[in-house]
Amino acid sequence: MEHIPARHAAKVGMRYPALVTDTMADRLYLELDLSAIAPGRSPRLAAVMLFDRTLSNTTVRAVQRGERFEVILIDDDARQGEMLASLPANPTWLRWNNGAVRQLARQIHERGEIVLLPALADALEEAGCTEHALLARCRAPEEGDDLNWLVTLLATQE
């Protein structure tokens, strides 16, 4: 059997079991288990979860070293040499109104139509999202506020 390096097998939008290996003031360091898709000698992959680029950052701030939970891979940041992960979006949000949230996110993702972020916030709220800080950021993004991670999460999560 050919051994596929975990980094090459990882796919944005997929769920992976993760173990918290370290915590810092603004991030968690994770070890993702890709053994289901990259069997072989090294099916583990290091990733980082930034508190300002995940759903429910208050939940993530309470996580301790050694805890396990599922994450969604949201970016392969080659510049930093890190894989970025987020908590998964609620599947109910993605199914709401025949997939309106996912459709809006895909339009923003594929065409760069960031003017649709407030509409995405409205759709998320109607779908049941109660993350008020996240909704506010979508409705009024500040200069330099990078919401690509959210758009990618909602557009690609399987």
N, C-alpha and C positions, 0 to 999 in steps of 0.2 A: 504494500500500500504506500502510495506517495504521501509524504508529509507536507502539509500546507502550513506555512507560517501563519500563526493566528492573526497577525496584523493584515495579511492579505485576504483572509477569509472573512474578516469582520465587515459588517454591512450597516450603513447608517439606516436607522429606522427599526432595527431589530431589537428584541428584548434579550438581555443576557443576565444570568445570575452574577451578582457582584459581592465581593467581600471588601469591607472597609479596612485598608491597611494602615492609614494614617489620617489624622485630622489636623487642619490648620484653621486660622481665623476666617479665611474666606473660601475654603475648599475642602473636599474630601479626596483622598487618594484611594483608588479602587483597583482591585484585581478582578478582571472579568474572566469567566469560565466559558471558553468557546469549544469545549471538548465535543459538544454535539455536532459542530460543523467543521472543526479542524482537529480531528483526532491525530495523535502523534506525540512527539516528545515535548512540545511546549504549547499546549492549548490554552495558555493563560496570557492575558493581555493587560497591561497597565493602562489605566484611564484616570481622568480627573473629573470631578463634578464641582463646578464653580457655583457658589451660592446664588450669584446674581444671574445665572443661566440655567435655572432648573425650576420646575413647578414646585410650589410650596417650600420656599427656602427656609421657613421656620421649622418645618418637619425635618429637613435635612440637617439643620444646625444641631438638632437634638441627637443625631446618630452618633454612636460611639465606635471606636476602633473594635474590629472583630465582628461587627454586625453584618448580616447578610440581607440583601434585598435585590429586587429586579430593577434594572436600569435600561434605558434606551440609548443607544449610541446616536449622538446628534452631529458629530463632526470629527473628521480626521484632520487635526490641525498640524499639518506637516511642518509649518514654520516653527512651531513650538515643540514638535516631536511628541505631541500628546494626543490621545484620543479623548474627546469630550463626551460626557454622558449626562443624562437628565433623568429625573423621575419620569415614569410614563404618564402620558395624558390619559384621562379617564376615557375608556372606550365609548361611554355613553355620549360624550361630547362629539366624538368623531362620527357617530351614527345619527345624531340628532338631525332632524329635518332633511332626511335623505343625504346626509353627508355634507351639509352646507359648510361646516367649519373646515373640514378637510378640503373642500373645493376652493374656498377662499384662500386657505393657506397655500394650496398648490398654485393658484393664480399669482399670489405674491411671490412665491418661491421661484416659479418658472419665468415670470415676466418682470419681476422686480417692482411691482406696483405697490409700493409701501403706503400709498395714499389709502389703501384698503385696510390698513391696520385698525382704525376705529370701527369699521364694519366687522372685522374679525373679533374685536373685543365684544361688540354687541352680540354676535352669534355665540361666542363662548359663554357669555352671561346667560343668554336664553337657553343654552344647552345645559346649564347647571353649574358652571364654573363660579366658585366663590372666592377665588384668589384676588382680592381687591387691589393689591399693589400691582399685580400682573396686568389686570384689566386697565388700571389707570395708566400704566406705561404704554399700553397699546393705543389708548385713546389720545394720549398726549406725549409721544416720545420726545425726550430731551435730545439736544445736540449730542451726537456721538453715542446715543443709546443703541446698542446693537441687539436687535430682536431677531436676528437671523436664526438663532438657535431655536426660538419658539416656532417660527414659521417652518423650519426644517422638521422639528418634532411633529408638528400637526400635519404636515404634508406627507411625511414618509413613514410614520409609525405604522407597523403592520399589526 
